[in-house]
Amino acid sequence: MKKLEGKVSIITGGAQGIGKKTVERFASEGASVIIWDIDIAKGNETLKEMKANGMEDVTFMEVDTTRYAQVEEAARNVFASRGQIDILINNAGITRDAASLDVSKEQWQQVIDLNLTGVFNCTKAIAPYMVQKKFGRIINTSSLVGIYSKFGQTNYAATKSGLIGITKVWARELSRHGITVNAVTPGFIEMGTLKNVPDKIIQSIKDKIPVGRLGKPEDICNAYIFLASEESSYISGSVLTIDGGFVS
């Protein structure tokens, strides 16, 4: 039996990047996957690609997670049509980097709204359905920046540190209802912004990683699969760092 057979999962930011890879992996493990993303073009493109690869039980919904009323309606629609929501991957996030003295109020607020408030909105809207069914898996995507910081990422670090705290609070509050809540902190992953980084810089990063390589999207997806499965039923409130030993 596949690890997520019969489970209904919502993956925010699932139209691209690690989120897209996660959609693919979850579908391959038998989950019914609903992509929540604000990018309609990429959402439909990802959906078309998944269907072409035989993954029929994948759905795309345009959802702006910063708007609670929209999130609440989307969650209600998913539950009404599926009868359950078992897994929530709070993956959506952005960066708006600038040194602390230069970061604008808009840059600050944009990151807070999506990376932190968006996660709160999704969990607040979805958790009651999990409580009703006495089962749930909530996984929040934090970052190494939330642990060790990084120049120019005041706003991003604030949100990712905040997610670690939120994860621990929600684990205390929701675990009694059969809902586990955990966080994943990815390290340097072979995609996204790193694709445009010069080879010399990439090599300097690799030199600092004990396992000697950058992470792959699959490394993060594997953690999501594990934390979403029955195999992790006694794990709640944990922060799983996936960085090849970078901060060990």
Backbone as CSV, one residue per row, in Angstrom:
resi,resn,N_x,N_y,N_z,CA_x,CA_y,CA_z,C_x,C_y,C_z
1,MET,0.841,-1.205,0.000,0.000,0.000,0.000,0.873,1.251,0.000
2,LYS,0.470,2.250,-0.761,1.215,3.491,-0.811,1.064,4.263,0.503
3,LYS,2.072,5.049,0.835,2.135,5.687,2.152,1.010,6.685,2.423
4,LEU,0.481,7.312,1.382,-0.557,8.333,1.578,-1.872,7.943,0.915
5,GLU,-2.056,6.658,0.702,-3.269,6.148,0.064,-4.515,6.621,0.821
6,GLY,-5.451,7.226,0.083,-6.713,7.638,0.684,-6.672,8.954,1.426
7,LYS,-5.536,9.632,1.436,-5.411,10.898,2.147,-5.661,12.077,1.205
8,VAL,-6.307,13.090,1.726,-6.546,14.316,0.984,-5.578,15.376,1.500
9,SER,-4.780,15.921,0.587,-3.748,16.863,1.012,-3.866,18.185,0.269
10,ILE,-3.584,19.259,0.977,-3.525,20.589,0.391,-2.082,21.066,0.481
11,ILE,-1.538,21.500,-0.640,-0.161,21.974,-0.690,-0.171,23.410,-1.197
12,THR,0.177,24.349,-0.325,0.202,25.746,-0.745,1.496,26.033,-1.512
13,GLY,1.413,26.933,-2.484,2.578,27.206,-3.315,2.989,25.997,-4.127
14,GLY,2.014,25.177,-4.498,2.314,23.908,-5.166,2.454,23.988,-6.674
15,ALA,2.400,25.193,-7.228,2.457,25.317,-8.683,3.876,25.314,-9.232
16,GLN,4.865,25.489,-8.343,6.238,25.560,-8.826,7.217,25.200,-7.710
17,GLY,8.478,25.054,-8.088,9.536,24.824,-7.112,9.367,23.542,-6.323
18,ILE,9.768,23.591,-5.060,9.663,22.423,-4.186,8.208,22.005,-4.019
19,GLY,7.314,22.994,-4.011,5.889,22.677,-3.889,5.409,21.789,-5.020
20,LYS,5.837,22.084,-6.229,5.446,21.285,-7.391,5.992,19.860,-7.283
21,LYS,7.249,19.746,-6.868,7.839,18.417,-6.673,7.079,17.645,-5.603
22,THR,6.622,18.354,-4.592,5.872,17.707,-3.512,4.524,17.207,-4.010
23,VAL,3.873,17.995,-4.844,2.611,17.565,-5.443,2.810,16.245,-6.188
24,GLU,3.867,16.193,-6.969,4.166,14.986,-7.753,4.408,13.783,-6.849
25,ARG,5.207,13.976,-5.806,5.516,12.866,-4.891,4.296,12.416,-4.115
26,PHE,3.502,13.358,-3.634,2.306,12.995,-2.875,1.335,12.220,-3.746
27,ALA,1.166,12.667,-4.990,0.267,11.963,-5.903,0.775,10.552,-6.178
28,SER,2.090,10.403,-6.306,2.662,9.082,-6.573,2.519,8.153,-5.380
29,GLU,2.339,8.739,-4.186,2.146,7.933,-2.977,0.670,7.724,-2.657
30,GLY,-0.198,8.062,-3.616,-1.613,7.742,-3.475,-2.495,8.822,-2.906
31,ALA,-1.932,9.994,-2.622,-2.737,11.071,-2.050,-3.565,11.772,-3.119
32,SER,-4.714,12.262,-2.710,-5.485,13.191,-3.522,-4.939,14.579,-3.197
33,VAL,-4.430,15.277,-4.200,-3.692,16.516,-3.955,-4.425,17.730,-4.510
34,ILE,-4.572,18.740,-3.667,-5.132,20.011,-4.096,-4.043,21.067,-3.986
35,ILE,-3.737,21.687,-5.111,-2.746,22.757,-5.153,-3.444,24.078,-4.857
36,TRP,-2.930,24.797,-3.865,-3.386,26.169,-3.625,-2.263,27.098,-4.034
37,ASP,-2.532,27.959,-5.008,-1.506,28.884,-5.478,-2.184,30.104,-6.086
38,ILE,-1.499,31.226,-6.051,-2.053,32.458,-6.602,-1.738,32.606,-8.087
39,ASP,-0.763,31.841,-8.579,-0.327,31.935,-9.971,-1.170,30.996,-10.834
40,ILE,-2.151,31.554,-11.512,-3.084,30.746,-12.294,-2.384,30.038,-13.448
41,ALA,-1.527,30.760,-14.158,-0.858,30.180,-15.321,0.000,28.985,-14.930
42,LYS,0.812,29.147,-13.904,1.681,28.053,-13.474,0.873,26.931,-12.818
43,GLY,-0.199,27.296,-12.148,-1.052,26.279,-11.546,-1.671,25.374,-12.593
44,ASN,-2.210,25.975,-13.635,-2.816,25.180,-14.713,-1.769,24.390,-15.483
45,GLU,-0.584,24.976,-15.640,0.500,24.274,-16.325,0.932,23.038,-15.534
46,THR,1.065,23.208,-14.228,1.430,22.075,-13.366,0.350,21.008,-13.395
47,LEU,-0.906,21.437,-13.340,-2.026,20.490,-13.381,-2.015,19.696,-14.682
48,LYS,-1.803,20.369,-15.785,-1.752,19.708,-17.090,-0.621,18.695,-17.139
49,GLU,0.527,19.077,-16.586,1.691,18.186,-16.570,1.417,16.940,-15.739
50,MET,0.787,17.127,-14.582,0.489,15.991,-13.714,-0.492,15.030,-14.396
51,LYS,-1.513,15.585,-15.046,-2.497,14.753,-15.739,-1.835,13.956,-16.859
52,ALA,-0.905,14.637,-17.568,-0.208,13.975,-18.672,0.637,12.814,-18.191
53,ASN,1.064,12.896,-16.937,1.882,11.833,-16.345,1.044,10.805,-15.594
54,GLY,-0.267,10.846,-15.812,-1.148,9.837,-15.238,-1.609,10.099,-13.823
55,MET,-1.344,11.301,-13.305,-1.747,11.649,-11.937,-3.092,12.371,-12.006
56,GLU,-4.152,11.617,-12.025,-5.485,12.159,-12.264,-6.077,12.875,-11.047
57,ASP,-5.685,12.443,-9.862,-6.314,12.990,-8.659,-5.541,14.205,-8.128
58,VAL,-5.291,15.153,-9.009,-4.643,16.409,-8.649,-5.543,17.548,-9.107
59,THR,-5.759,18.528,-8.237,-6.642,19.651,-8.525,-5.920,20.963,-8.245
60,PHE,-6.217,21.969,-9.034,-5.656,23.296,-8.780,-6.761,24.268,-8.383
61,MET,-6.504,25.037,-7.328,-7.424,26.093,-6.913,-6.631,27.392,-6.754
62,GLU,-7.136,28.450,-7.346,-6.511,29.755,-7.158,-6.873,30.253,-5.755
63,VAL,-5.881,30.321,-4.896,-6.111,30.744,-3.514,-4.997,31.694,-3.090
64,ASP,-5.392,32.853,-2.621,-4.447,33.803,-2.033,-4.469,33.578,-0.527
65,THR,-3.440,32.945,-0.011,-3.449,32.555,1.402,-3.362,33.747,2.348
66,THR,-3.061,34.927,1.828,-3.023,36.114,2.704,-4.425,36.641,2.997
67,ARG,-5.424,36.129,2.292,-6.810,36.586,2.462,-7.621,35.492,3.152
68,TYR,-7.933,35.716,4.415,-8.549,34.647,5.202,-9.901,34.207,4.657
69,ALA,-10.731,35.155,4.221,-12.062,34.784,3.722,-11.947,33.848,2.525
70,GLN,-10.968,34.103,1.665,-10.752,33.259,0.487,-10.260,31.872,0.896
71,VAL,-9.368,31.828,1.873,-8.848,30.553,2.372,-9.965,29.742,3.026
72,GLU,-10.758,30.410,3.825,-11.858,29.738,4.528,-12.849,29.128,3.539
73,GLU,-13.177,29.879,2.483,-14.112,29.373,1.470,-13.511,28.186,0.721
74,ALA,-12.230,28.285,0.382,-11.569,27.188,-0.336,-11.533,25.923,0.515
75,ALA,-11.224,26.074,1.796,-11.191,24.917,2.702,-12.578,24.290,2.829
76,ARG,-13.584,25.127,2.914,-14.957,24.633,3.018,-15.339,23.851,1.769
77,ASN,-14.944,24.343,0.609,-15.252,23.664,-0.650,-14.536,22.315,-0.765
78,VAL,-13.271,22.280,-0.337,-12.528,21.017,-0.376,-13.184,19.986,0.528
79,PHE,-13.528,20.397,1.727,-14.132,19.455,2.676,-15.504,18.984,2.191
80,ALA,-16.261,19.908,1.600,-17.595,19.547,1.105,-17.510,18.521,-0.019
81,SER,-16.488,18.638,-0.861,-16.375,17.736,-2.009,-15.634,16.443,-1.682
82,ARG,-14.708,16.494,-0.719,-13.887,15.317,-0.404,-14.276,14.629,0.902
83,GLY,-14.926,15.360,1.795,-15.337,14.775,3.062,-14.232,14.688,4.092
84,GLN,-13.059,15.177,3.759,-11.932,15.132,4.683,-10.798,16.006,4.149
85,ILE,-9.986,16.496,5.062,-8.707,17.140,4.729,-7.701,16.580,5.728
86,ASP,-6.792,15.772,5.242,-5.892,15.042,6.130,-4.531,15.713,6.307
87,ILE,-4.048,16.356,5.264,-2.668,16.869,5.274,-2.650,18.305,4.759
88,LEU,-1.942,19.159,5.468,-1.711,20.536,5.025,-0.215,20.794,5.004
89,ILE,0.307,21.113,3.825,1.703,21.501,3.696,1.746,23.010,3.480
90,ASN,2.148,23.752,4.495,2.259,25.204,4.402,3.600,25.556,3.764
91,ASN,3.629,25.472,2.437,4.868,25.600,1.684,5.057,26.982,1.047
92,ALA,3.974,27.704,0.781,4.064,28.977,0.068,4.910,29.988,0.831
93,GLY,5.763,30.693,0.096,6.604,31.709,0.739,7.321,32.558,-0.288
94,ILE,7.748,33.747,0.115,8.480,34.651,-0.764,9.633,35.292,-0.011
95,THR,10.554,35.901,-0.753,11.603,36.738,-0.177,11.513,38.130,-0.797
96,ARG,11.848,39.115,-0.015,11.971,40.502,-0.467,13.181,41.071,0.272
97,ASP,14.360,40.703,-0.206,15.585,40.956,0.555,16.062,42.400,0.471
98,ALA,16.556,42.876,1.599,17.203,44.188,1.691,17.807,44.297,3.082
99,ALA,18.901,45.049,3.191,19.493,45.286,4.507,18.475,45.973,5.407
100,SER,18.593,45.763,6.693,17.588,46.238,7.644,17.315,47.735,7.534
101,LEU,18.352,48.511,7.281,18.175,49.963,7.186,17.541,50.391,5.871
102,ASP,17.484,49.459,4.925,16.945,49.781,3.603,15.608,49.119,3.306
103,VAL,15.246,48.107,4.071,14.012,47.389,3.776,12.821,48.325,3.945
104,SER,11.934,48.296,2.966,10.771,49.187,3.011,9.641,48.552,3.816
105,LYS,8.691,49.368,4.192,7.527,48.855,4.919,6.770,47.858,4.049
106,GLU,6.753,48.130,2.742,6.055,47.231,1.813,6.757,45.877,1.735
107,GLN,8.086,45.897,1.653,8.853,44.648,1.606,8.654,43.852,2.894
108,TRP,8.655,44.536,4.007,8.423,43.880,5.296,7.049,43.222,5.306
109,GLN,6.034,43.991,4.955,4.663,43.514,5.082,4.332,42.398,4.116
110,GLN,4.864,42.474,2.885,4.602,41.425,1.896,5.071,40.065,2.399
111,VAL,6.254,40.030,2.985,6.814,38.769,3.474,6.056,38.282,4.706
112,ILE,5.746,39.187,5.612,4.971,38.816,6.800,3.603,38.271,6.401
113,ASP,2.966,38.949,5.464,1.604,38.562,5.067,1.549,37.150,4.499
114,LEU,2.496,36.799,3.632,2.453,35.470,3.011,3.102,34.400,3.878
115,ASN,4.311,34.665,4.326,5.089,33.621,5.007,4.580,33.297,6.405
116,LEU,3.957,34.249,7.055,3.517,34.026,8.433,1.992,34.055,8.553
117,THR,1.391,35.167,8.140,-0.070,35.266,8.239,-0.751,34.240,7.334
118,GLY,-0.179,34.000,6.159,-0.756,33.005,5.261,-0.801,31.620,5.877
119,VAL,0.257,31.263,6.590,0.309,29.964,7.276,-0.745,29.909,8.374
120,PHE,-0.863,31.002,9.134,-1.899,31.076,10.171,-3.288,30.916,9.555
121,ASN,-3.538,31.635,8.464,-4.852,31.576,7.824,-5.212,30.156,7.397
122,CYS,-4.273,29.484,6.745,-4.543,28.128,6.255,-4.809,27.159,7.397
123,THR,-3.992,27.242,8.425,-4.158,26.323,9.552,-5.447,26.616,10.308
124,LYS,-5.749,27.874,10.517,-6.979,28.240,11.226,-8.215,27.753,10.473
125,ALA,-8.162,27.826,9.144,-9.312,27.412,8.339,-9.442,25.900,8.224
126,ILE,-8.310,25.199,8.193,-8.317,23.755,7.925,-8.324,22.897,9.186
127,ALA,-7.667,23.343,10.225,-7.544,22.531,11.444,-8.893,22.072,12.017
128,PRO,-9.937,22.909,12.001,-11.225,22.438,12.548,-11.761,21.188,11.846
129,TYR,-11.505,21.050,10.543,-11.942,19.858,9.828,-11.127,18.638,10.260
130,MET,-9.868,18.855,10.565,-9.028,17.768,11.077,-9.472,17.360,12.480
131,VAL,-9.808,18.351,13.288,-10.303,18.063,14.644,-11.574,17.220,14.554
132,GLN,-12.440,17.574,13.625,-13.694,16.845,13.426,-13.439,15.377,13.109
133,LYS,-12.402,15.100,12.319,-12.071,13.738,11.920,-11.080,13.066,12.870
134,LYS,-10.561,13.852,13.826,-9.585,13.344,14.797,-8.308,12.818,14.133
135,PHE,-7.944,13.482,13.041,-6.696,13.118,12.344,-6.218,14.293,11.503
136,GLY,-4.916,14.497,11.512,-4.357,15.535,10.648,-2.844,15.569,10.706
137,ARG,-2.264,16.061,9.629,-0.822,16.276,9.559,-0.611,17.696,9.017
138,ILE,-0.003,18.550,9.817,0.308,19.904,9.391,1.821,20.054,9.375
139,ILE,2.355,20.471,8.234,3.804,20.626,8.087,4.091,22.042,7.614
140,ASN,4.870,22.772,8.391,5.220,24.148,8.077,6.635,24.214,7.520
141,THR,6.799,24.935,6.422,8.123,25.069,5.816,8.826,26.293,6.384
142,SER,9.795,26.054,7.241,10.617,27.126,7.787,11.866,27.248,6.917
143,SER,12.998,27.581,7.509,14.231,27.749,6.752,15.398,27.798,7.714
144,LEU,16.586,27.469,7.219,17.795,27.638,8.025,17.959,29.083,8.464
145,VAL,17.449,30.005,7.648,17.554,31.427,7.995,16.807,31.725,9.299
146,GLY,15.794,30.941,9.572,15.062,31.104,10.821,15.835,30.611,12.024
147,ILE,16.955,29.922,11.780,17.781,29.401,12.869,19.089,30.171,12.997
148,TYR,19.786,30.379,11.865,21.113,30.986,11.970,21.191,32.390,11.372
149,SER,20.128,32.876,10.744,20.021,34.217,10.169,20.819,34.362,8.885
150,LYS,20.601,35.489,8.201,21.326,35.788,6.968,21.229,37.277,6.698
151,PHE,22.330,37.870,6.289,22.361,39.299,5.993,21.291,39.648,4.959
152,GLY,20.557,40.714,5.202,19.576,41.197,4.241,18.238,40.504,4.284
153,GLN,18.010,39.662,5.293,16.741,38.928,5.338,16.025,39.090,6.678
154,THR,15.945,40.315,7.150,15.239,40.594,8.405,13.807,40.088,8.352
155,ASN,13.098,40.436,7.286,11.698,40.050,7.169,11.537,38.536,7.035
156,TYR,12.366,37.938,6.188,12.297,36.491,5.961,12.654,35.715,7.228
157,ALA,13.718,36.141,7.902,14.136,35.471,9.141,13.048,35.573,10.208
158,ALA,12.398,36.725,10.294,11.325,36.906,11.275,10.200,35.910,11.046
159,THR,9.838,35.717,9.767,8.736,34.788,9.477,9.147,33.343,9.718
160,LYS,10.361,32.992,9.323,10.769,31.590,9.435,11.076,31.206,10.884
161,SER,11.582,32.141,11.670,11.718,31.900,13.110,10.337,31.793,13.749
162,GLY,9.450,32.674,13.290,8.086,32.644,13.813,7.387,31.327,13.556
163,LEU,7.641,30.727,12.398,7.004,29.450,12.081,7.458,28.339,13.014
164,ILE,8.703,28.415,13.456,9.188,27.406,14.401,8.431,27.523,15.717
165,GLY,8.249,28.755,16.199,7.485,28.963,17.428,6.039,28.544,17.287
166,ILE,5.426,28.920,16.163,4.037,28.555,15.895,3.865,27.043,15.855
167,THR,4.809,26.368,15.228,4.753,24.906,15.127,4.685,24.267,16.508
168,LYS,5.502,24.752,17.423,5.548,24.168,18.763,4.275,24.457,19.549
169,VAL,3.728,25.654,19.364,2.461,25.986,20.037,1.335,25.126,19.496
170,TRP,1.236,25.036,18.178,0.151,24.248,17.584,0.269,22.776,17.935
171,ALA,1.496,22.281,18.062,1.665,20.877,18.458,1.073,20.643,19.839
172,ARG,1.298,21.582,20.741,0.716,21.460,22.098,-0.807,21.517,22.062
173,GLU,-1.337,22.360,21.209,-2.779,22.570,21.180,-3.541,21.497,20.391
174,LEU,-2.945,21.002,19.316,-3.691,20.152,18.385,-3.386,18.665,18.485
175,SER,-2.260,18.303,19.070,-1.885,16.886,19.103,-2.911,16.039,19.844
176,ARG,-3.561,16.618,20.829,-4.586,15.878,21.589,-5.787,15.520,20.720
177,HIS,-5.899,16.180,19.572,-6.996,15.899,18.639,-6.570,14.975,17.501
178,GLY,-5.409,14.365,17.640,-4.929,13.453,16.612,-4.226,14.151,15.462
179,ILE,-3.836,15.404,15.679,-3.186,16.201,14.640,-1.739,16.457,15.039
180,THR,-0.802,16.017,14.225,0.597,16.332,14.493,0.983,17.575,13.700
181,VAL,1.865,18.381,14.293,2.326,19.614,13.657,3.847,19.654,13.745
182,ASN,4.489,19.730,12.610,5.948,19.754,12.564,6.431,20.778,11.551
183,ALA,7.710,21.111,11.644,8.316,22.056,10.714,9.515,21.423,10.031
184,VAL,9.750,21.839,8.802,10.923,21.423,8.045,11.738,22.664,7.722
185,THR,13.054,22.580,7.931,13.922,23.710,7.602,14.916,23.282,6.525
186,PRO,14.612,23.574,5.271,15.529,23.217,4.173,16.810,24.049,4.218
187,GLY,17.893,23.427,3.768,19.142,24.143,3.610,19.265,24.663,2.185
188,PHE,20.446,24.560,1.611,20.681,25.033,0.249,20.228,23.967,-0.744
189,ILE,19.198,24.301,-1.528,18.570,23.340,-2.418,18.838,23.717,-3.882
190,GLU,19.058,22.709,-4.712,19.390,22.900,-6.128,18.205,23.382,-6.948
191,MET,17.724,24.548,-6.689,16.662,25.115,-7.510,16.411,26.547,-7.064
192,GLY,15.499,27.204,-7.738,15.136,28.555,-7.346,16.279,29.536,-7.523
193,THR,16.505,30.359,-6.510,17.495,31.434,-6.619,18.915,30.912,-6.808
194,LEU,19.209,29.720,-6.346,20.571,29.196,-6.492,20.952,28.930,-7.940
195,LYS,19.961,28.804,-8.811,20.257,28.532,-10.222,21.038,29.670,-10.874
196,ASN,20.902,30.882,-10.337,21.568,32.036,-10.922,22.841,32.435,-10.177
197,VAL,23.240,31.633,-9.215,24.437,31.932,-8.432,25.674,31.414,-9.174
198,PRO,26.743,32.203,-9.255,27.965,31.756,-9.949,28.523,30.461,-9.376
199,ASP,29.151,29.674,-10.239,29.691,28.376,-9.843,30.676,28.501,-8.672
200,LYS,31.459,29.565,-8.666,32.443,29.762,-7.608,31.770,29.882,-6.243
201,ILE,30.653,30.597,-6.218,29.910,30.764,-4.968,29.264,29.444,-4.557
202,ILE,28.708,28.735,-5.540,28.093,27.436,-5.258,29.118,26.494,-4.645
203,GLN,30.319,26.489,-5.203,31.362,25.611,-4.680,31.736,25.988,-3.256
204,SER,31.760,27.289,-2.956,32.085,27.724,-1.591,31.010,27.274,-0.604
205,ILE,29.759,27.228,-1.080,28.667,26.732,-0.234,28.834,25.235,0.007
206,LYS,29.107,24.501,-1.063,29.297,23.051,-0.936,30.433,22.715,0.028
207,ASP,31.473,23.541,0.007,32.626,23.293,0.878,32.262,23.381,2.355
208,LYS,31.163,24.079,2.649,30.732,24.240,4.044,29.700,23.200,4.462
209,ILE,29.277,22.381,3.496,28.264,21.356,3.791,28.958,20.011,3.982
210,PRO,28.881,19.428,5.162,29.598,18.181,5.439,29.344,17.046,4.449
211,VAL,28.123,16.927,3.921,27.871,15.831,2.979,28.395,16.148,1.582
212,GLY,28.856,17.365,1.363,29.545,17.718,0.138,28.696,18.024,-1.078
213,ARG,27.430,18.291,-0.889,26.572,18.617,-2.026,25.419,19.501,-1.594
214,LEU,24.794,20.132,-2.577,23.561,20.854,-2.317,22.423,19.840,-2.141
215,GLY,21.369,20.284,-1.492,20.206,19.422,-1.357,19.422,19.360,-2.658
216,LYS,18.667,18.312,-2.825,17.789,18.153,-3.983,16.345,18.344,-3.513
217,PRO,15.472,18.797,-4.386,14.065,18.933,-4.006,13.509,17.647,-3.400
218,GLU,13.981,16.507,-3.922,13.513,15.216,-3.405,13.848,15.032,-1.928
219,ASP,14.942,15.639,-1.478,15.314,15.528,-0.060,14.245,16.155,0.831
220,ILE,13.681,17.252,0.365,12.622,17.920,1.123,11.314,17.141,1.000
221,CYS,11.025,16.684,-0.221,9.795,15.915,-0.437,9.774,14.650,0.413
222,ASN,10.916,13.990,0.547,10.993,12.778,1.367,10.614,13.068,2.811
223,ALA,11.044,14.232,3.298,10.695,14.611,4.674,9.204,14.879,4.800
224,TYR,8.642,15.555,3.806,7.203,15.808,3.817,6.421,14.494,3.828
225,ILE,6.848,13.565,2.966,6.169,12.268,2.896,6.204,11.582,4.255
226,PHE,7.375,11.549,4.876,7.512,10.885,6.168,6.632,11.543,7.231
227,LEU,6.692,12.863,7.327,5.932,13.563,8.363,4.428,13.525,8.109
228,ALA,4.040,13.276,6.866,2.616,13.181,6.536,2.070,11.764,6.701
229,SER,2.951,10.796,6.861,2.545,9.391,6.888,2.266,8.898,8.307
230,GLU,1.764,7.670,8.376,1.506,7.033,9.674,2.802,6.766,10.433
231,GLU,3.906,6.688,9.719,5.197,6.379,10.338,5.656,7.464,11.313
232,SER,5.081,8.654,11.208,5.505,9.764,12.067,4.466,10.101,13.141
233,SER,3.601,9.167,13.452,2.459,9.456,14.327,2.845,9.889,15.748
234,TYR,4.079,9.615,16.170,4.510,10.002,17.523,5.468,11.200,17.479
235,ILE,5.505,11.879,16.337,6.364,13.050,16.174,5.482,14.280,16.027
236,SER,5.585,15.216,16.965,4.821,16.455,16.887,5.580,17.552,17.615
237,GLY,5.616,18.725,17.012,6.349,19.838,17.595,7.829,19.813,17.267
238,SER,8.209,18.979,16.324,9.628,18.847,15.966,9.986,19.753,14.793
239,VAL,11.272,20.092,14.726,11.811,20.868,13.617,12.880,20.010,12.949
240,LEU,12.596,19.574,11.733,13.510,18.695,11.010,14.379,19.531,10.069
241,THR,15.659,19.606,10.379,16.591,20.377,9.574,17.194,19.481,8.486
242,ILE,17.065,19.928,7.243,17.528,19.140,6.104,18.573,19.993,5.384
243,ASP,19.818,19.877,5.837,20.853,20.795,5.342,22.184,20.122,5.104
244,GLY,22.236,18.799,5.130,23.492,18.093,4.900,24.527,18.303,5.987
245,GLY,24.057,18.721,7.179,24.964,18.945,8.295,25.520,20.362,8.390
246,PHE,24.963,21.278,7.597,25.478,22.652,7.511,25.590,23.342,8.868
247,VAL,24.564,23.170,9.719,24.567,23.869,11.016,24.847,22.925,12.170
248,SER,25.400,21.741,11.884,25.652,20.776,12.951,26.879,21.184,13.761
